[in-house]
Amino acid sequence: FASYSELKECLWVQEEPENMGGWNYISFALRQLLPQKIDLVYVGRERSASPATGFTLRHKQEHEAILKQVFRNEG
C-alpha cells in the first residue's frame, strides 16, 4: 500500500446482496490487511433473502446505483 499513500478507502464491489457472495467471508481478512487509515467499504445490493429482485427494472436500478457509487469520484 506504500505506492498508494493517498488512498483513503478500499471498495469491495459485488452484485449479490450483502449477505451473499464473498463479502461475509473476505471482509474480516481485508480489514486485517489494510492499513488502519484506509476504510473498507461494501458496495452492492442490500441484504436480501433472494439473490435477485425478480423485476428487470428494479434490477437495472440497483445495478446503476452500484456503478454510481463505484465511479462517484471519477472525473
C-alpha positions, 0 to 999 in steps of 0.5 A, spaced: 500 500 500 506 504 500 505 506 492 498 508 494 499 513 500 493 517 498 488 512 498 483 513 503 478 507 502 478 500 499 471 498 495 469 491 495 464 491 489 459 485 488 452 484 485 449 479 490 446 482 496 450 483 502 449 477 505 451 473 499 457 472 495 464 473 498 463 479 502 461 475 509 467 471 508 473 476 505 471 482 509 474 480 516 481 478 512 481 485 508 480 489 514 486 485 517 490 487 511 489 494 510 492 499 513 488 502 519 487 509 515 484 506 509 476 504 510 473 498 507 467 499 504 461 494 501 458 496 495 452 492 492 445 490 493 442 490 500 441 484 504 436 480 501 433 473 502 433 472 494 439 473 490 435 477 485 429 482 485 425 478 480 423 485 476 428 487 470 427 494 472 428 494 479 434 490 477 437 495 472 436 500 478 440 497 483 445 495 478 446 503 476 446 505 483 452 500 484 456 503 478 454 510 481 457 509 487 463 505 484 465 511 479 462 517 484 469 520 484 471 519 477 472 525 473 
